[in-house]
Amino acid sequence: MNSSKPRYEVPTIVRNASGLMNKVGHRGSLESRTQIDGVDVDSLIKDFGSPLFVFSEGTLNRSIDEARLALEKHLPQSQLCWSYKTNYLGAICAIFHRSGSLAEVVSGMEYEKARRLGVPGNQIVFNGPAKSEAELQRAIQEGAIIHADHFEELRLIERIAQAARTRPKVGLRVALDAGIVPRWDRFGFSLESGVAEQAARFITDSPHIELGGLHTHIGTYIVDPRAYGRAATKLAEFAEYIEATLGCRPTHLDLGGGFASTNSLATQYQSGALVPRQEEYIREIGRALAQQRGAKLPVYLETGRALVDDCGTLVSTVLASKRLPTGRNSIVIDAGVNLLFTAWWYRLELQPCCPSDGFIEDTTVYGPLCMNIDCVRESVALPPLSAGDAVLIRPVGAYTFTQSMQFIHLRPACVLISESGDVELIRRKETLEDLIGPEIVPERLAIERARSNLSDHHDGLRDVRSGAVVQ
């Protein structure tokens, strides 16, 4: 056997992608981008570190203006509300409130955050399935717009009102079939089964509470605007039925959440950029309500992620590049699923900040966590990237920050690029004190005592090994 014969190696076959277009439109990941709203990415990293959340005030204001114009056109008797859970950074919420949006909150924490920002109680819409007695007492006292989620909450509100000798208005969250699959029926009182009517009768029969508005939340990332038309029709017809049979007219209709953003779902074939525009959703609601015979009720509208998603970008830096055993290329970046919880259901866009030289190939993008599940993108077309190269991950304006966590790494800083191009720090980078501040270590577990006990234990072991008798 000839030992000098070259060793056979299995060839690696890599598909090379080219061009900036495909059958569903622009392939943004192949286009390098060195600035965000005219600000150099390198300067952002130098001043604030990497990773870094960057929010564009200009992009956000344009989204808000688009929604307000659509409301003026199709729903003139309406009020825009801002969903705190979508992004409750104070600066982001303040931009919405300066434009006239009410606060829509789903917890006592969010309620308190809105109040600390200066939002009056009567401009807070309080939804959510888990309101405590203390939270409801405060909301009632401050005149918040409350939508009850279940009978236990209605009974609790009634007891609070009776004790306080007041008669607050209480709205109902209504679960209804708008033709969406899977159907969201866990929030509120079921319309089709008659439970919503029972809840309305409970309120009208009570001497301690009055009926407020009717609210429905039909789902998330809904790409069929007609579903909102169906929901608006059912909610308005239910309001008319209540007025005709119970002699009580609801104060308003509230249709909230679920408008799709330009983000792409992981299971979605086409690009998220092809989802309906905000005006299409609002137009369907307006058409449905215009066909109702009764008097038109004011409408509260909370659009959710659609308004804020595009304004957010996460700046990240490549830590390493490696070829996997399968032959697939991969990179490790300094932002993982601890910051990008939304990566579990979104096909987030990644853009390199360096020129796209070399072959474009499918790349797996891993985060910095010592966990196998820390995968930001299983497959995305990228040029060759090396340690130190910056990449942009977007859009991350909705839910990304609010669902980020202190897991293995602390959360980074957040900055806002103003309309004038100024970069403003809106949340500093976390320190270890932010993580351990609430912790309490029992005195018996103090490190000095533990060291002393460990030393005594080791001394005892040495005595035993030497044959000495330990008294």
Long-range contacts (C-beta under 8 A, 24 or more apart in sequence): 12-323, 12-327, 13-327, 14-327, 14-329, 14-359, 14-361, 14-362, 15-361, 15-362, 16-359, 16-360, 16-361, 17-360, 17-361, 17-362, 17-381, 18-360, 24-269, 24-270, 24-271, 24-274, 25-271, 25-273, 25-274, 26-271, 26-273, 27-381, 28-349, 28-351, 29-349, 29-350, 29-351, 29-352, 29-380, 29-381, 29-382, 30-356, 30-360, 30-381, 30-383, 31-351, 31-356, 32-351, 32-352, 32-353, 32-354, 32-355, 32-356, 33-351, 33-352, 33-353, 33-392, 34-353, 36-313, 36-315, 36-392, 36-417, 37-417, 37-421, 38-417, 38-421, 39-417, 39-421, 39-423, 41-315, 41-353, 41-390, 41-392, 42-353, 42-390, 44-315, 44-415, 44-423, 45-315, 45-317, 45-390, 47-423, 48-412, 48-413, 48-415, 48-425, 48-429, 49-412, 49-413, 49-429, 50-315, 50-316, 50-317, 50-334, 50-390, 50-412, 51-314, 51-315, 51-316, 51-317, 51-333, 51-334, 51-335, 51-339, 51-412, 52-314, 52-315, 52-412, 52-413, 52-414, 52-415, 53-312, 53-313, 53-314, 53-315, 53-396, 53-400, 53-401, 53-412, 53-413, 53-414, 53-415, 53-427, 54-312, 54-313, 54-314, 54-315, 54-414, 54-415, 54-416, 54-417, 55-89, 55-91, 55-92, 55-311, 55-312, 55-313, 55-397, 55-414, 55-415, 55-416, 55-417, 55-426, 56-311, 56-312, 56-313, 56-416, 56-417, 57-95, 57-311, 57-416, 57-417, 57-418, 57-419, 58-417, 58-419, 59-310, 59-311, 60-92, 60-95, 60-307, 60-308, 60-311, 60-397, 61-95, 61-99, 61-419, 63-278, 63-306, 63-307, 63-308, 63-310, 63-311, 64-95, 64-96, 64-99, 64-101, 64-307, 66-277, 66-278, 66-279, 67-278, 67-282, 67-303, 67-306, 67-307, 68-99, 68-100, 69-279, 70-278, 70-279, 70-282, 70-283, 71-282, 71-301, 73-279, 73-282, 73-283, 73-286, 74-279, 74-282, 74-283, 74-285, 74-286, 74-287, 75-282, 75-285, 75-286, 75-289, 75-299, 75-301, 77-296, 77-297, 77-298, 77-299, 78-298, 78-299, 78-300, 78-301, 79-298, 79-299, 79-300, 79-301, 80-301, 80-302, 80-303, 81-125, 81-254, 81-256, 81-300, 81-301, 81-302, 82-302, 82-307, 83-256, 83-257, 83-302, 83-303, 83-304, 84-110, 84-113, 84-114, 85-110, 85-399, 85-402, 86-304, 86-305, 86-308, 86-398, 86-399, 86-402, 87-308, 87-312, 87-397, 87-398, 87-399, 87-401, 87-402, 88-113, 88-402, 89-401, 89-414, 89-426, 89-427, 90-117, 90-426, 91-416, 91-424, 91-426, 92-308, 92-311, 92-397, 92-416, 92-426, 93-117, 96-307, 102-145, 102-300, 104-256, 104-300, 104-302, 108-132, 108-134, 108-135, 111-135, 111-138, 111-139, 111-144, 115-142, 125-254, 125-300, 125-302, 127-173, 127-215, 127-217, 127-256, 129-186, 129-187, 133-160, 136-160, 137-164, 140-164, 140-166, 140-168, 145-171, 145-212, 145-213, 145-300, 146-170, 146-171, 146-212, 147-171, 147-172, 147-173, 147-188, 147-212, 147-213, 147-215, 147-254, 148-172, 148-173, 148-199, 149-173, 149-187, 149-188, 150-188, 150-189, 151-199, 151-202, 154-199, 154-202, 154-203, 154-209, 157-209, 158-206, 158-208, 158-209, 161-208, 161-209, 162-208, 167-207, 167-208, 167-209, 167-210, 168-209, 168-210, 169-209, 169-210, 169-211, 169-212, 169-251, 170-203, 170-209, 170-210, 170-211, 170-212, 171-211, 171-212, 171-213, 171-214, 171-215, 171-250, 171-251, 171-252, 171-254, 172-196, 172-199, 172-200, 172-203, 172-211, 172-212, 172-213, 172-214, 172-215, 173-215, 173-216, 173-217, 174-214, 174-215, 174-216, 174-235, 174-238, 175-216, 176-216, 176-218, 176-231, 176-234, 176-235, 176-238, 177-234, 178-216, 178-218, 178-219, 178-227, 178-228, 178-230, 178-231, 178-234, 179-224, 179-226, 179-227, 179-230, 180-218, 180-219, 180-222, 180-224, 180-227, 182-219, 183-219, 184-217, 184-218, 184-219, 184-220, 187-217, 188-215, 188-216, 188-217, 191-234, 191-238, 196-238, 197-241, 197-242, 200-242, 200-246, 200-248, 201-246, 203-248, 204-246, 204-247, 204-248, 210-248, 211-242, 211-248, 211-250, 211-251, 212-250, 212-251, 212-252, 213-250, 213-251, 213-252, 213-253, 213-254, 213-297, 213-300, 214-238, 214-239, 214-250, 214-252, 214-253, 214-254, 215-253, 215-254, 215-255, 215-256, 215-300, 216-254, 216-255, 216-256, 217-256, 217-257, 217-258, 218-258, 219-257, 219-258, 220-257, 220-258, 220-304, 221-258, 221-260, 221-261, 221-265, 221-305, 222-258, 222-259, 222-260, 223-260, 223-275, 223-276, 225-276, 225-280, 225-281, 225-283, 225-284, 226-284, 228-255, 228-258, 228-281, 228-284, 228-285, 228-288, 229-284, 229-285, 229-287, 229-288, 230-288, 231-255, 232-284, 232-285, 232-288, 232-289, 233-288, 233-289, 233-291, 233-292, 236-288, 236-289, 236-292, 236-294, 236-297, 237-292, 239-294, 239-297, 240-292, 240-293, 240-294, 243-294, 249-295, 249-297, 250-297, 251-297, 251-298, 252-297, 252-298, 252-299, 252-300, 253-289, 253-297, 253-298, 253-299, 253-300, 254-299, 254-300, 254-301, 254-302, 255-285, 255-299, 255-300, 255-301, 255-302, 256-300, 256-301, 256-302, 256-304, 257-302, 257-303, 257-304, 258-304, 259-303, 259-304, 259-305, 259-306, 259-307, 260-305, 260-306, 261-305, 261-306, 261-309, 261-310, 261-395, 261-398, 262-309, 262-310, 262-395, 263-305, 263-309, 263-342, 263-346, 263-347, 263-348, 263-395, 263-398, 264-346, 264-347, 264-349, 265-345, 265-346, 265-347, 266-344, 266-345, 266-346, 266-347, 268-347, 272-347, 278-303, 278-306, 278-307, 281-306, 304-398, 305-397, 305-398, 305-399, 308-397, 308-398, 309-395, 309-396, 309-397, 309-398, 310-394, 310-395, 310-397, 311-395, 311-397, 312-394, 312-395, 312-396, 312-397, 312-398, 312-400, 312-401, 313-392, 313-393, 313-394, 313-395, 313-396, 314-339, 314-340, 314-392, 314-393, 314-394, 314-396, 314-400, 315-390, 315-391, 315-392, 315-393, 316-390, 316-391, 316-392, 316-393, 317-388, 317-389, 317-390, 317-391, 318-385, 318-386, 318-387, 318-388, 318-389, 318-390, 318-391, 319-368, 319-387, 320-387, 321-384, 321-385, 321-386, 321-387, 324-364, 328-362, 328-363, 328-364, 328-379, 329-361, 329-362, 329-363, 329-364, 329-382, 329-384, 330-363, 330-364, 330-365, 330-366, 331-363, 331-364, 331-365, 331-366, 331-382, 331-385, 332-366, 332-367, 332-368, 333-365, 333-366, 333-367, 333-368, 333-376, 333-391, 334-367, 334-368, 335-367, 335-368, 335-376, 335-393, 335-412, 336-366, 336-367, 336-368, 336-369, 336-371, 336-374, 336-376, 336-409, 337-367, 337-369, 337-373, 337-374, 337-375, 337-376, 338-367, 338-369, 338-374, 338-404, 338-405, 338-406, 338-407, 338-408, 338-409, 338-411, 339-367, 339-400, 339-404, 339-411, 339-412, 340-367, 340-376, 340-393, 340-396, 340-400, 340-404, 341-399, 341-400, 341-403, 341-404, 341-405, 342-396, 342-398, 342-399, 342-400, 342-403, 343-375, 343-376, 343-377, 347-377, 348-376, 348-377, 348-393, 348-394, 348-395, 348-396, 349-393, 349-394, 349-395, 350-376, 350-377, 350-380, 350-382, 350-391, 350-392, 350-393, 351-391, 351-392, 351-394, 352-382, 352-383, 352-385, 352-389, 352-390, 352-391, 353-389, 353-390, 353-391, 353-392, 354-383, 354-385, 354-389, 354-390, 356-383, 357-383, 357-384, 358-383, 358-384, 359-383, 359-384, 368-408, 368-409, 369-407, 369-408, 369-409, 370-408, 371-408, 406-430, 406-434, 406-435, 410-434, 410-435
